[in-house]
Amino acid sequence: MDVLLDNLGTFAEGVATTVELTTLSFLGALAISLVIVTFRVSPVRPLRLFGTAYVEVFQNVPLLLWILFFVFGLPKLGIRFELFTTAVLAVAMYSAAYYAEALRTGINTVAAGQAEAARALGLGFGQSLRWVVLPQALRSVVQPLGNLTVMLLMNTALAAGAGLVELSTAANRVNLVEAEPILIFSGAAVVYALLALLITTATRLLERRLVIHR
Amino acid sequence: MNVLFDEPGPRARRRIRVATVVSVLAGALLVALAVRQFAINGELDWKKWAPYTQWPNWRYLLTALGQTLLAAGLSAGLGGLAGLLLAVARVSRNVVVSGFARAYMETVRVIPAVLLIYVVLFVLPSLGLDLPLLWKLVVPLAVSSSAQFGEIFRAGILSLDRGQGEAAAALGLNNGQAMRLVILPQALRRVVPSLVSQTGGVLKDTSLGFFVSYAELLFSGKVLIGYYQNQLLIQTYLVIGAIYFTANYALSRFARWLERRGNSNRPPLGHYPGHR
């Protein structure tokens, strides 16, 4: 245990980075996915095509490649962000494709009568989406969104490929000094598990409050 | 058209037309800005693309694609096999067996693949087990995908009608026989599309070969970028991205095709095979 306690500082920094990266990417992914899913169900064809292309392109290319391209490629095109910001951007844009697909499934579960009722009240496309369909869609996909968020947490470890010192890199660095791999990597795994537990617990609480009994 | 809007009337049609024109213009503007950004930074220069008209570079990347497919095939194969065993164990009536399978799946699900790779890179050698390069990538990927494959198989088994198991029991089959002869053959057919799309996920995960220096696509791209002194970074990542996209997109279309075919082949309710 001494190894873990002696390097508490490095570990804490790694955990903090992972938590920040996960939180910000989650918020970014949710925002982007709402836009993308709106595009995908809109009556405007070019927007639908863009939404589909976005989802396909981001889902079919590995996240690590996106991270490397954003971190090392964008500066060559004269677009510079801080390393952390770039990692958030890459993880958020990648995860948004998955969130958008989950949301679209959710929209498909909303009964047609709901949208008809919204229209009968005189609500337009945007209004019925915002006030009637999306709230119900979101509530019915709380569980899948939770699973995707656990996946997002796991995916933040890929930022190691671009040199961001998050939890997995922190563990690796401590190990290079201390050479106690079993203890150090188990410690890191426990922290990941606890963070995932936090997400699944939050998901469960949210679901219990929001689920629609049909 | 979906449930969100009716057949549009004349005013809505006009609005949709305006929105179409505006979004096409916005898209064209974005593309123009991107091309300009490439141009002013010299990334469109012919000398930066010329290497990708040469066969040796392509041969190098295609070999890497082969290595990627090999690693993905092995990882998905082993992960799938382990997943099948896990799913069967998890629905077992033996509490110890199902408890173990459940604990394994829940644990693996919350450990990033990168961490598993570090374990194979650093923990196993300290225990005297130094795997060959390919297996340093395949073993962690197989472990991390086994839980996901297990969930897919389990969902397939649980999706079957209870009556299937009861009928098997009524025929005098024991649990093992019922699983092998009645449940699994049906469950497996149902989950084939999900298995194929999960394999796409494994294919993407082989990019973690980057961490173990296994010569799959992404690591080979890094080598190629280094060889050209970082001059071709953008171009190489775009080419590699296109290769990943092609391979993975083909796989996901295949999964979707299987799903459609599976749905249309399913006999209608009340249809008893054998009583045509």
Interface residues (C-beta under 8 A of the other chain):
Chain A: V41 S42 P43 V44 R45 P46 L47 F50 E56 V57 Q59 N60 V61 P62 L63 L64 L65 L68 F69 F72 G73 K76 L77 G78 I79 I107 V110 A112 A115 E116 R119 F125 S128 L129 V133 V150 L153 M154 N155 T156 A157 L158 A160 G161 S168 A171 N172 N175 A179 P181 I182 F185 A188 A189 Y192 A193 A196 L197
Chain B: M1 N2 V3 L4 F5 D6 P8 A12 I16 A19 T20 S23 V24 G27 Q37 F38 I40 N41 E43 T107 R109 V110 I111 P112 A113 V114 L115 Y118 V119 F122 V123 S126 G200 K204 D205 S207 L208 F210 F211 L218 L233 I234 Y237 I240 G241 Y244 F245 N248 Y249 S252
